[in-house]
Amino acid sequence: MTNQESELIGGKNPVVEALRSGRELNKIWIAEGLNKKSIGEILSLAKQAGVLVQAVPKQKLDGMLDVNHQGVIASVAAYAYAELDDLFAIAERRGEDPLFLILDELEDPHNLGSILRTADATGVHGVIIPKRRSVGLTGVVAKASTGAIEHIPVVRVNNLSQTVEDLKKRNVWIAGTDAKGSQDYRKMDATLPLAIIIGSEGKGMSRILKEKCDFLYHLPMVGQVTSLNASVAAALLMYEVFRKRDCHRSES
């Protein structure tokens, strides 16, 4: 496991999830005058974990973190990135075929946070991101994920193209999205071991990765807008796999 520098996270749910998951927290700041009932769980979990809680003026919190912190900010130990083997181990432990997301140079932390949130809801085994030209695990991502960052492992790799080749050698099929010459995503065979590539907000999926896809799917659209937000497109694909695998389990 590899770490990056320590982070501040803000918001009641992200801090609760960090405490529940056993993450190492250095300190928690709460705004003076905050209703103690609204943060009862945070205070209880912090006491159990031996984490110092300090009441400070709200203005200090506003200067510490540029997100809606809801009067609660925590200093957490560095986020740990998983290894590819960890993702396969989770799928094996659950007795499920692998389902991974590959994010091709996603730069918006809110999109990454939203994707992690949906990934947790739909049983995705892990997310793979590149080290360069991509947002990493930050406090803003943690806030946007509403705590899912604590439950979905994220692998950071040097080369996405090489990683896709490695996945193929391990019998994982690669699916991507492409508006031209591709199948309707609702025809996807979701029972296969799958890794789904989500392109960047502006450029979409790179040509190199597109050429490595076993399947290309499009999202039918009848309006004037020609593309969807990356996190929305990812959510549709994740839920399609979730729906079909759930039906498959019910029938077998």
Backbone hydrogen bonds in HBPLUS format (Angstrom, degrees):
<---DONOR---> <-ACCEPTOR-->    atom                        ^
c    i                          cat <-CA-CA->   ^        H-A-AA   ^      H-
h    n   atom  resd res      DA  || num        DHA   H-A  angle D-A-AA Bond
n    s   type  num  typ     dist DA aas  dist angle  dist       angle   num
A0081-TYR N   A0002-THR O   2.90 MM  79  5.47 170.0  1.91 162.0 164.4     1
A0007-GLU N   A0076-VAL O   3.41 MM  69  5.61 155.9  2.47 142.5 148.7     2
A0076-VAL N   A0007-GLU O   2.94 MM  69  5.61 164.6  1.97 165.5 169.9     3
A0009-ILE N   A0074-ALA O   2.92 MM  65  5.40 160.6  1.96 154.1 160.5     4
A0074-ALA N   A0009-ILE O   2.84 MM  65  5.40 162.9  1.87 159.5 165.4     5
A0011-GLY N   A0069-HIS O   3.05 MM  58  4.23 117.6  2.46 121.7 110.8     6
A0011-GLY N   A0072-VAL O   3.04 MM  61  5.52 156.4  2.10 150.1 153.9     7
A0015-VAL N   A0011-GLY O   3.27 MM   4  6.33 159.0  2.32 146.4 152.2     8
A0016-VAL N   A0012-LYS O   2.92 MM   4  6.11 160.5  1.95 155.3 161.4     9
A0017-GLU N   A0013-ASN O   2.89 MM   4  6.08 168.6  1.90 161.3 163.6    10
A0018-ALA N   A0014-PRO O   2.99 MM   4  6.12 148.6  2.09 138.9 147.6    11
A0019-LEU N   A0015-VAL O   3.01 MM   4  6.25 155.6  2.07 147.4 153.3    12
A0020-ARG N   A0016-VAL O   2.84 MM   4  6.11 162.4  1.87 154.0 159.5    13
A0021-SER N   A0017-GLU O   2.98 MM   4  6.00 152.8  2.06 143.2 149.5    14
A0023-ARG N   A0018-ALA O   3.14 MM   5  5.43 138.1  2.32 167.2 168.9    15
A0022-GLY N   A0019-LEU O   3.19 MM   3  5.39 154.8  2.25 104.5 112.2    16
A0077-ALA N   A0024-GLU O   2.75 MM  53  5.36 158.2  1.79 179.0 172.0    17
A0026-ASN N   A0075-SER O   2.69 MM  49  5.36 159.8  1.73 155.5 162.1    18
A0075-SER N   A0027-LYS O   2.87 MM  48  5.37 164.2  1.90 159.0 164.0    19
A0028-ILE N   A0052-LEU O   2.89 MM  24  6.22 155.6  1.95 161.6 168.3    20
A0054-GLN N   A0028-ILE O   2.82 MM  26  6.30 159.1  1.86 160.4 167.4    21
A0029-TRP N   A0073-ILE O   2.72 MM  44  5.25 169.1  1.73 166.4 169.7    22
A0073-ILE N   A0029-TRP O   2.98 MM  44  5.25 163.6  2.01 153.9 157.8    23
A0030-ILE N   A0054-GLN O   2.89 MM  24  6.19 158.0  1.94 147.8 152.7    24
A0056-VAL N   A0030-ILE O   2.88 MM  26  6.18 157.5  1.93 159.6 166.4    25
A0031-ALA N   A0071-GLY O   2.89 MM  40  4.82 148.8  1.99 137.1 140.2    26
A0034-LEU N   A0031-ALA O   3.17 MM   3  5.66 151.5  2.25 137.3 136.0    27
A0032-GLU N   A0056-VAL O   2.81 MM  24  5.36 143.2  1.94 142.0 143.6    28
A0038-SER N   A0035-ASN O   3.06 MM   3  5.57 133.6  2.28 110.2 121.3    29
A0039-ILE N   A0036-LYS O   3.16 MM   3  5.33 146.9  2.28 101.3 110.8    30
A0040-GLY N   A0037-LYS O   3.34 MM   3  4.93 166.6  2.35 102.6 101.5    31
A0043-LEU N   A0039-ILE O   3.00 MM   4  6.32 164.7  2.03 160.6 164.1    32
A0044-SER N   A0040-GLY O   2.98 MM   4  6.15 156.5  2.03 146.5 153.3    33
A0045-LEU N   A0041-GLU O   2.88 MM   4  6.01 171.3  1.89 153.4 155.9    34
A0046-ALA N   A0042-ILE O   2.85 MM   4  5.90 157.4  1.90 148.3 155.5    35
A0047-LYS N   A0043-LEU O   3.01 MM   4  6.09 151.7  2.09 138.6 145.9    36
A0048-GLN N   A0044-SER O   3.05 MM   4  6.36 159.0  2.09 148.2 153.6    37
A0049-ALA N   A0045-LEU O   2.95 MM   4  6.18 149.8  2.05 145.1 153.4    38
A0050-GLY N   A0046-ALA O   2.88 MM   4  5.90 112.4  2.35 136.2 152.6    39
A0051-VAL N   A0046-ALA O   2.86 MM   5  4.95 160.2  1.90 147.4 148.8    40
A0050-GLY N   A0047-LYS O   3.19 MM   3  5.02 148.7  2.30  95.3 104.7    41
A0060-LYS N   A0057-PRO O   2.98 MM   3  5.55 137.0  2.16 112.2 122.7    42
A0061-LEU N   A0058-LYS O   3.02 MM   3  5.17 115.1  2.46  98.6 114.0    43
A0062-ASP N   A0058-LYS O   2.95 MM   4  6.31 156.5  2.01 153.9 161.0    44
A0063-GLY N   A0059-GLN O   3.16 MM   4  6.40 140.7  2.32 138.3 147.4    45
A0063-GLY N   A0060-LYS O   3.17 MM   3  5.21 127.0  2.46  94.1 107.5    46
A0064-MET N   A0060-LYS O   3.15 MM   4  6.38 122.8  2.49 136.4 151.2    47
A0064-MET N   A0061-LEU O   3.00 MM   3  5.02 140.7  2.16  98.7 110.7    48
A0065-LEU N   A0061-LEU O   3.31 MM   4  6.54 153.1  2.38 161.0 163.0    49
A0069-HIS N   A0067-VAL O   2.93 MM   2  5.64 107.1  2.47 116.1  99.4    50
A0072-VAL N   A0069-HIS O   2.99 MM   3  5.54 162.6  2.02 119.3 124.8    51
A0082-ALA N   A0154-VAL O   2.85 MM  72  5.59 152.4  1.93 136.1 141.3    52
A0086-ASP N   A0083-GLU O   2.91 MM   3  5.33 133.5  2.13 107.6 120.4    53
A0087-LEU N   A0084-LEU O   3.06 MM   3  5.44 128.4  2.34 105.6 117.7    54
A0088-PHE N   A0084-LEU O   3.37 MM   4  6.84 158.8  2.42 151.7 156.5    55
A0089-ALA N   A0085-ASP O   2.94 MM   4  6.14 151.5  2.03 147.0 155.5    56
A0090-ILE N   A0086-ASP O   3.06 MM   4  6.33 147.7  2.17 143.5 150.9    57
A0091-ALA N   A0087-LEU O   3.19 MM   4  6.53 163.5  2.22 151.1 154.3    58
A0092-GLU N   A0088-PHE O   2.94 MM   4  6.17 159.5  1.98 148.7 154.8    59
A0093-ARG N   A0089-ALA O   2.87 MM   4  6.00 156.5  1.92 145.4 152.1    60
A0094-ARG N   A0090-ILE O   3.04 MM   4  6.28 147.0  2.16 145.8 154.0    61
A0096-GLU N   A0091-ALA O   2.92 MM   5  5.16 172.1  1.92 154.8 153.8    62
A0095-GLY N   A0092-GLU O   3.01 MM   3  4.93 147.2  2.12  97.4 107.7    63
A0194-LEU N   A0098-PRO O   2.89 MM  96  6.04 153.0  1.96 153.4 148.3    64
A0125-HIS N   A0099-LEU O   2.91 MM  26  5.65 154.1  1.98 156.4 164.7    65
A0100-PHE N   A0194-LEU O   2.94 MM  94  6.37 158.2  1.99 146.1 152.8    66
A0196-ILE N   A0100-PHE O   2.91 MM  96  6.34 160.9  1.95 152.5 151.1    67
A0101-LEU N   A0126-GLY O   3.11 MM  25  6.58 152.8  2.19 148.7 157.1    68
A0128-ILE N   A0101-LEU O   2.71 MM  27  6.06 156.6  1.77 161.1 169.5    69
A0102-ILE N   A0196-ILE O   2.81 MM  94  5.92 167.3  1.82 146.6 147.0    70
A0198-ILE N   A0102-ILE O   2.78 MM  96  6.15 162.5  1.81 167.5 171.3    71
A0103-LEU N   A0128-ILE O   2.90 MM  25  6.22 167.0  1.92 173.4 177.1    72
A0104-ASP N   A0198-ILE O   2.89 MM  94  6.02 167.4  1.90 161.8 166.1    73
A0135-VAL N   A0106-LEU O   2.87 MM  29  6.27 165.7  1.89 155.1 156.5    74
A0111-ASN N   A0108-ASP O   3.11 MM   3  5.32 122.7  2.46 101.9 115.6    75
A0112-LEU N   A0108-ASP O   3.14 MM   4  6.52 160.2  2.18 153.7 159.0    76
A0113-GLY N   A0109-PRO O   2.91 MM   4  6.07 162.0  1.94 145.0 150.3    77
A0114-SER N   A0110-HIS O   2.95 MM   4  6.07 158.8  1.99 143.6 149.4    78
A0115-ILE N   A0111-ASN O   2.89 MM   4  6.09 156.8  1.94 149.6 156.1    79
A0116-LEU N   A0112-LEU O   2.92 MM   4  6.18 158.9  1.97 153.1 158.4    80
A0117-ARG N   A0113-GLY O   3.05 MM   4  6.28 150.6  2.14 143.0 151.2    81
A0118-THR N   A0114-SER O   3.07 MM   4  6.41 158.9  2.12 150.5 154.8    82
A0119-ALA N   A0115-ILE O   2.79 MM   4  5.94 155.2  1.85 149.7 158.0    83
A0120-ASP N   A0116-LEU O   2.99 MM   4  6.16 154.3  2.05 145.1 150.3    84
A0121-ALA N   A0117-ARG O   3.22 MM   4  6.49 153.4  2.30 139.2 146.3    85
A0122-THR N   A0118-THR O   2.96 MM   4  6.15 140.5  2.12 149.2 159.2    86
A0124-VAL N   A0119-ALA O   3.03 MM   5  4.99 153.6  2.10 149.6 150.1    87
A0127-VAL N   A0153-PRO O   2.99 MM  26  6.42 161.0  2.03 157.6 163.8    88
A0155-VAL N   A0127-VAL O   2.77 MM  28  6.20 163.3  1.79 162.5 167.4    89
A0129-ILE N   A0155-VAL O   2.84 MM  26  6.22 165.6  1.86 170.4 175.2    90
A0157-VAL N   A0129-ILE O   2.92 MM  28  6.36 159.7  1.97 158.6 164.1    91
A0131-LYS N   A0157-VAL O   2.92 MM  26  5.73 138.1  2.09 160.6 155.9    92
A0142-ALA N   A0138-THR O   2.92 MM   4  6.24 157.1  1.97 148.5 155.5    93
A0143-LYS N   A0139-GLY O   2.93 MM   4  6.16 157.9  1.98 146.8 152.0    94
A0144-ALA N   A0140-VAL O   2.99 MM   4  6.21 165.0  2.01 148.8 152.8    95
A0145-SER N   A0141-VAL O   2.90 MM   4  6.05 139.6  2.06 145.8 156.9    96
A0146-THR N   A0143-LYS O   3.14 MM   3  5.28 158.4  2.19 106.2 112.9    97
A0148-ALA N   A0145-SER O   3.06 MM   3  5.16 171.2  2.06 114.1 115.9    98
A0150-GLU N   A0147-GLY O   3.08 MM   3  5.83 163.0  2.11 120.3 124.9    99
A0151-HIS N   A0148-ALA O   2.86 MM   3  5.26 159.3  1.90 116.0 123.0   100
A0152-ILE N   A0148-ALA O   3.11 MM   4  6.26 139.2  2.29 163.1 175.2   101
A0163-THR N   A0159-ASN O   3.05 MM   4  6.28 153.3  2.13 145.5 153.7   102
A0164-VAL N   A0160-LEU O   2.87 MM   4  6.14 153.1  1.94 152.3 158.6   103
A0165-GLU N   A0161-SER O   3.18 MM   4  6.51 154.2  2.25 142.5 148.9   104
A0166-ASP N   A0162-GLN O   2.94 MM   4  6.27 151.6  2.02 145.8 154.0   105
A0167-LEU N   A0163-THR O   2.89 MM   4  6.20 154.0  1.95 149.7 156.7   106
A0168-LYS N   A0164-VAL O   2.98 MM   4  6.26 155.6  2.04 148.7 155.1   107
A0169-LYS N   A0165-GLU O   3.09 MM   4  6.38 152.7  2.16 146.1 152.8   108
A0170-ARG N   A0167-LEU O   2.95 MM   3  5.03 135.3  2.16  96.9 110.4   109
A0172-VAL N   A0167-LEU O   3.02 MM   5  5.34 155.7  2.08 140.8 141.8   110
A0171-ASN N   A0168-LYS O   2.98 MM   3  5.08 145.1  2.10 115.3 113.3   111
A0173-TRP N   A0193-PRO O   2.82 MM  20  5.99 166.2  1.84 151.6 149.5   112
A0195-ALA N   A0173-TRP O   2.87 MM  22  6.22 140.5  2.03 164.5 172.5   113
A0214-ASP N   A0174-ILE O   2.77 MM  40  5.23 145.6  1.89 134.1 145.2   114
A0215-PHE N   A0174-ILE O   3.12 MM  41  6.53 150.0  2.22 155.1 159.7   115
A0175-ALA N   A0195-ALA O   2.91 MM  20  6.19 168.3  1.92 158.4 161.0   116
A0197-ILE N   A0175-ALA O   2.76 MM  22  6.17 164.5  1.79 164.9 169.6   117
A0176-GLY N   A0215-PHE O   2.97 MM  39  6.36 153.1  2.04 146.4 154.3   118
A0217-TYR N   A0176-GLY O   2.81 MM  41  6.20 161.4  1.84 151.1 156.2   119
A0178-ASP N   A0217-TYR O   2.83 MM  39  5.84 150.1  1.92 136.4 145.6   120
A0183-GLN N   A0216-LEU O   3.01 MM  33  6.41 144.6  2.14 160.7 149.7   121
A0218-HIS N   A0183-GLN O   2.74 MM  35  6.03 150.8  1.83 152.8 158.5   122
A0187-LYS N   A0184-ASP O   2.88 MM   3  5.69 168.3  1.89 127.9 131.3   123
A0185-TYR N   A0218-HIS O   3.07 MM  33  5.65 151.7  2.15 163.5 156.1   124
A0188-MET N   A0185-TYR O   3.17 MM   3  5.35 160.1  2.21 111.6 113.5   125
A0200-SER N   A0204-GLY O   3.20 MM   4  4.62 146.7  2.32 107.0  97.7   126
A0204-GLY N   A0200-SER O   3.16 MM   4  4.62 142.0  2.31 115.9 123.4   127
A0210-LYS N   A0206-SER O   2.95 MM   4  6.15 157.7  2.00 151.3 158.6   128
A0211-GLU N   A0207-ARG O   2.99 MM   4  6.20 154.2  2.06 151.3 156.7   129
A0212-LYS N   A0209-LEU O   3.02 MM   3  5.10 138.1  2.20  99.0 111.4   130
A0213-CYS N   A0210-LYS O   3.19 MM   3  5.36 161.1  2.23 105.5 111.3   131
A0232-VAL N   A0229-ASN O   3.05 MM   3  5.24 123.4  2.38 102.2 116.8   132
A0233-ALA N   A0229-ASN O   2.95 MM   4  6.25 167.7  1.97 165.4 168.3   133
A0234-ALA N   A0230-ALA O   2.94 MM   4  6.06 159.8  1.99 145.2 151.4   134
A0235-ALA N   A0231-SER O   2.99 MM   4  6.05 150.0  2.08 133.3 141.5   135
A0236-LEU N   A0232-VAL O   3.02 MM   4  6.34 158.8  2.06 153.8 158.3   136
A0237-LEU N   A0233-ALA O   3.17 MM   4  6.44 162.7  2.20 150.7 154.7   137
A0238-MET N   A0234-ALA O   2.88 MM   4  6.08 162.1  1.91 153.7 159.2   138
A0239-TYR N   A0235-ALA O   2.94 MM   4  6.06 164.4  1.96 151.8 155.8   139
A0240-GLU N   A0236-LEU O   3.02 MM   4  6.16 141.0  2.17 138.9 149.5   140
A0241-VAL N   A0237-LEU O   3.11 MM   4  6.39 157.8  2.16 148.9 153.5   141
A0242-PHE N   A0238-MET O   2.92 MM   4  6.16 161.7  1.95 147.9 153.8   142
A0243-ARG N   A0239-TYR O   2.84 MM   4  5.90 160.5  1.88 142.5 147.5   143
A0244-LYS N   A0240-GLU O   3.05 MM   4  6.19 169.0  2.06 147.1 150.1   144
A0245-ARG N   A0241-VAL O   2.89 MM   4  5.97 162.3  1.92 154.1 159.4   145
A0246-ASP N   A0242-PHE O   2.96 MM   4  5.98 150.8  2.05 142.9 151.2   146
A0247-CYS N   A0243-ARG O   2.99 MM   4  6.26 157.4  2.04 148.0 153.9   147
A0248-HIS N   A0244-LYS O   2.91 MM   4  6.07 155.4  1.97 142.9 150.1   148
A0249-ARG N   A0245-ARG O   2.95 MM   4  6.14 155.2  2.01 144.9 150.6   149
A0250-SER N   A0246-ASP O   3.07 MM   4  6.30 153.5  2.14 143.6 150.8   150
A0251-GLU N   A0247-CYS O   3.02 MM   4  6.27 144.0  2.16 146.4 155.7   151
A0252-SER N   A0248-HIS O   3.09 MM   4  6.23 137.1  2.28 142.3 153.0   152
